[in-house]
């Protein structure tokens, strides 16, 4: 009886997982109250990258994207700013670097550079990093990069992970039986 219930629960879990995996990822608009960059490296030169000049604070930017990039499984990771140069572009200036993860689906990286808060430059030397775009000064530049996955890759990754977990549980269970015998 318990085995049948576990099989039904396993099947239901997999049905919900497949529905989650094939559901579309969020589409979000351009960053509000900002100007989209057309500088080299901010458009088509790098796949899935876009950048915006804005006077919004870090909190406002993150709240904007949280509103569009929501879901019951969303994870938020705060990375060291230096990591942005590995994951987006090596010449990128960074003050904060965060990631939203939709497990098995995609990751959205958000890099922000606020010249007034640049921790890598002494306060008296920060003026040289002022952000001026098309004749207007901005407090920050926000760069986004999405790492999407295709639906088949999502499903394969999920099923492989599930198989590894099941194998590990059965191995652990058999190990415990041998230990008690």
N, C-alpha and C positions, 0 to 999 in steps of 0.2 A: 504493500500500500504506500509506504513512504517512498519507495523507489519510483512509483508511478507519479506521485506528486512532484518529486524532484525533476523527473523528465518533463512534466508539463511546465514547471517553473523555468527550466532550462530553455524550453522551446519558446515560451513567452518572452523571456529575456532576450533571446536572439531575434525574435520578431521586432521587439522595440528597438534593439540595437541597429538592425538593418534599416528600419524606418529613420532613425536618427542619422545614420551614415549616408543615406541617399537624399535626405532633405537638403535643400540648397543652403549655402552659406550666406551670411548676411551681406547685403549690399548697403553701403553707406554713402551718403553724399559727400561732397567736398567739405572740408572743414569750414564751419560757420565763421563769419566775421574775419575772413582771411583772403589772401590772394594766392591763387595757384601759380606755382613757379613754372617757368618755361626754360629755365637754365639747363645747360647740358648736364646730364646725369640725374636730373629730376623728372625726366619724362620717359621717352621710349628707349633711351640708351640702356637702361637697366630694366629688366622685366619686372613688372608688378611693383614699381616704385613711383611714388608721387610725393611732392613737397609743397608746403604752404608757408607763406609769410604771414605772421599774425601778431597781434598784441595780447593774445589770450595767455593766461598763466598755465602752468603745468596742470594744475587741478582742473581748470576749465577744459583743457584739451583732453585730458584723460576721461573726464565725465562725459564729454561729447561722444567719444568713441565707445565708452561703456554702454551708453544708451542704445547704440546701434549694434554693438558686438556683444549681445547678451545671449544667455542661454543657461540652462541648469548645470551644464558641465564646464562652463568657461573658467579657465584658470588665468590668473594674472601673476606674472613674474617680473620683478624689478631687477634688471641686469645692471652690472657696472657700465658706465657710459663708454668705456673703451671698447666694449664688445660690439658696439655699433659699427666700428670700422671693419670687423670681421664679417658681419652679417649683411651689411648694406653696401658700403663703399669705403675704401681705405682712407680717403681724404675727408671723411665726414667729421665735422665738429659736433661735440655732444656734451650736453649738461645732464640729461636724463635719457634712459633707454628702457622701455618697458615692452612686455610681450603679452598679448592675449592669445591664449591657446584654446581651440575647440578640439578636444582630444580626438585623434584619428581623422580630423578634417583639415584644419589649416592653422597657421599661426599668423598673427598680425603684429609686426614690430613697429613701435612708435618711438622715434628718436626726436628729442627736442634740444635745440641749442638756444639758450638765453644768454646773450652776450654780457648782460649786466651781472649775471650770476656765475660766470665762467670760473670754476674753481681752479683751473689750470693756469690762470693769469692773475697777476697781482692787480688789485682794484685800480691803481693809478695807470695801469697799462691796458685796461679793458676797452677804452675808446677805439682802439685800432680794430676791434672786432665788431663794431657797430654793423647792424644788418640794414643795408640800404638796397632797396629793389625798385627799379624804375623811378628813382628820385624820391622815394618815401622811406622813412626810417621805421623799422619794426623792432619789437622787443625780442621776438623769437622766430626761429624757422623750425617747422615740424616736418620730418621726413617719415614716410610710411613705406613699409615693404611687406607684402603678403606672400607667404609661402603656401600655396594651395596644393591639394592632392586630388587626384581623379577619384571618381567613385569606385572603380575596380580596385585601386590601390588601398583605399580606405577599408573596403570589405576584406581584402586579403590580409592587411595588417591586423585588423580586429580578429579575424578567425585564427590567424597564426598566434596572436597573443593569448587568445582563449585556449587554444590547443596546448600551448606551453604551460599555462596555469593548471589545466586539467592534468597534464602529464606530471607536473611537479606535485600536485596533491596526491595522485595515485602513488607516486614514488615515495612520498613521505609516509603515506598510510601503510604501504607494504614494509617500509623500514621500521615503523613502530610495531607492526605485527611480529616481525622477525626478532625485534629487541625483547618483546614480552614473552616469546616462546622459549 
